[in-house]
Amino acid sequence: MRMEGEVRIPSGCAIAAVISKDGNKMSGQKIYECMKPMHDRSNGLGGGFAGYGIYPDYKDFYAFHMFFDDRNTRKSCEEFLKERFEIVKSEIIPTRKIPAITNEPDIWRYFVAPLKSQMEKMQVDEKEFVARSVMKINTEMKGAYVFSSGKNMGAFKAVGFPEDVGVFYRLEEYEGYSWTAHGRYPTNTPGWWGGAHPFTLLDYSIVHNGEISSYDANRRFIEMFGYKCNLQTDTEVITYIMDYLIRVKGLTLNEAASVIAAPFWSTIEGKENIEEKEKLTFLRTVFPSLLVTGPFSIVFGFNGGLMALNDRLKLRSMVIGEKDDKVYIASEEAAIRSMEPDAENIWAPAGGEPVIIKVKEGAY
Amino acid sequence: MMIDAKELGYKDINEKLREAGSECEIEGCLGQRFIAAGMSGKNISIKGVPGNALGAYLNGATIDVFANAQDAVGDTMNAGKIVVHGNIGDAAGYAMRGGKIFVEGDAGYRAGIHMKAYKEKVPVMVIGGCAGSFLGEYQAGGIITVLGLDAEEKNKKIVGFFPCTGMHGGKMYLRSDCADVQFPGQVIVSHANGKDLEELKPILEEYCKEFDLDAEEILDAEFTVLTPDSKNPYKQMYVAN
C-alpha cells in the first residue's frame, strides 16, 4: 500500500450527526440515508458511522470492533485479548453482501472486561488499560485493527460510499440515541478500511471534514504520551488529542475546544471578560502544540453527547438544526432536511465556537 | 414548467431546465449542486434547499430560492439575479463579476470573497441580516451591503471578525456605526455621505421590492462605508517602493 505523502487526491468529505436530548432511540437508517444528498462530497474511498447507546445488553463491557487480515491474525490477537480481558461474547459483525462494498477484511466484535490482575500489574485505571491495549494491538499486530473500543457504542466503517456502508453494516437494525456519519474523500493518504472515519478511542469518536496542516506538530506532541498515530491519516490525531485533554488532563469540552481551535491572539486581546481572557491565554500557552490548524469541521462523539466544532477560520461548512428533542448537525442543510424535513433554527456556528449537546442525565 | 427534483441528480435537473421554457419551477430540491449553472434567459424559482454552487457562472437568469441556500451561491456569476428568501451559506458570491445577489437573512463566512468589477460590470450583493467573519475577503470590486435589520433585536454584530481582509477594490456599506467592528489598516472607514446614499438608494429600492420592505425607512440610518486605501496598500510589504 502507498503510504502518506505518496498519494495526493483532491479534497472533499461530508459529516452528519443526530442526537436525542431525551435519550430516545433512533435506528441507524436515517443517518446513512442523509448522506445521499451529500454523495458528491465523498469519492467512495471511505464511509463510516458511530452509534451511541446501541449495546444496552452489554453496556458494562467494552465493545471492541476489529478488522483482521486473515484467520491467523485473528487467532493470535484473540490469544492476546484473553491474557488481558475476560471476553464475554465474540462474534462476527453481521454484514450484507452488496456489490458496492468489496474486499472486506474479517470484521469481528468482542465484548470484554479488563482483568483486574492485569490492571494492578500495570498500575493503571481501567480506561488507561483499555487505551493502552488498543494502542498495542494497532501498533504491534500487523493485520489487526481495533476500530472501536467504547462501552455501549460502536463505530462501523468501510471503503465505499457512506450510504452503502450503512447498508453493508445493517445499521437499520441498531438503535442509538446519537449517531455520527462520515463520507470520505481522502486527501494525501490512501483509502483503506482502517483509514475510514470515525476514529475512536474508548467511547470518543471523531468524524472530520478537512485537512490538518498541523498534523505532524500535533502527532509529535501527542506521541510523547503513549499514543501512536499509525492509521495513515490526519484525523486520528484529533481523537487522541481529545482523549488526552479530556480524560487524561481533565479539561472540559469547552476548554478542549479552546485548545484545538484557539482564538487568535488578537481576538483574545479584545476579550472584555478578564477571567475568560486569562483562561484562553493560559490554554494557548500550556498546549501550543495541540492547536489544530488548517480546515476542519468535526463532530466529536462521547457517551451521552456530541460536540461540533469548526476550525477558527471556518474553512469548512457546518450547519445545525433542531426539532423537538433532536439536534442535527451536517456539512449541508440538505442532509439535515433529509433526516428531518421540518427542522427548525438552522444556523451555522462561528469558527472555533463549540456546540455541545448532551443527553439529559439518566436518559442514556 | 415544473420540475420535481425528488430523486433527480443535478445533471438531470439542469438538463430539464435547459429544455424548459423561460419560466421554471423546481420543487422538492434537496442539496443538488450547480443548479442553473451558466444559464441565461430564464426565471427559476426553487422550493426546498438547493445545493452548493447554485447559479455558478450564472449568465443572466433570475433565481428565487424559497428556503435557505447553501455554500458558494453565485460562484463566478457574470449576470442575472439570485434572490434568497432565507439565509445563505459560506462564500456567497465567490468571485462574482456581475449581477446581483439579494439575501433576506444572514450570510455565512466569506460573503463576497474576491468579488470583482470591470467597466459596466459591477456585481452587487445585499444581505438583509448579518454577515459572518471575513466579509469581502480580497474584495476587488463591486458593492457589498449588509443591513443588519434584525441585529438590534437579536443582539447580533452586523459582521463577524476580520471584515475587508485583503480588500483592494470595490465598496462595502454596513448599516451600523460599526463601533464594535475592527477593520484592517488598508481600508478607509467613513460615514456614508449624500453621494454614497445616492448610489445605495436604487440598490436598496430593488432589494426592498423583493422582500416587501420600506427602502426609505432602511436608508434612514447610519451607514459605514469601507473602501480600500488605494494609495498603494501593499507599500513596504516586500520592499520599500
Contacts between the chains, C-beta under 8 A, distances in Angstrom:
chain1	res1	chain2	res2	distance
A	37	B	30	5.1
A	37	B	31	3.3
A	37	B	32	7.7
A	37	B	51	7.2
A	38	B	31	6.5
A	40	B	33	6.4
A	267	B	161	6.5
A	270	B	182	7.4
A	313	B	133	8.0
A	313	B	134	7.7
A	314	B	90	7.1
A	314	B	108	8.0
A	314	B	109	4.7
A	314	B	132	7.3
A	314	B	133	6.8
A	317	B	70	7.4
A	317	B	71	5.1
A	317	B	89	6.0
A	317	B	90	5.3
A	317	B	108	7.4
A	319	B	89	7.5
A	332	B	31	5.7
A	332	B	49	8.0
A	332	B	51	7.0
A	332	B	52	7.2
A	332	B	70	5.5
A	332	B	71	7.8
A	333	B	31	7.8
A	333	B	49	5.0
A	333	B	68	5.7
A	333	B	70	6.0
A	333	B	89	7.7
A	334	B	30	4.9
A	334	B	31	2.6
A	334	B	49	5.0
A	334	B	51	6.1
A	334	B	70	7.0
A	335	B	31	7.0
A	337	B	30	6.1
A	337	B	31	7.9
A	337	B	48	7.5
A	337	B	49	5.6
A	338	B	30	6.2
A	338	B	31	7.6
A	346	B	68	6.0
A	346	B	87	7.2
A	347	B	87	8.0
A	348	B	89	7.0
A	348	B	90	7.5
A	348	B	108	5.2
A	348	B	109	7.9
A	348	B	132	7.3
A	350	B	132	6.8
A	350	B	133	6.8
A	350	B	160	6.3
A	351	B	109	7.0
A	351	B	133	6.6
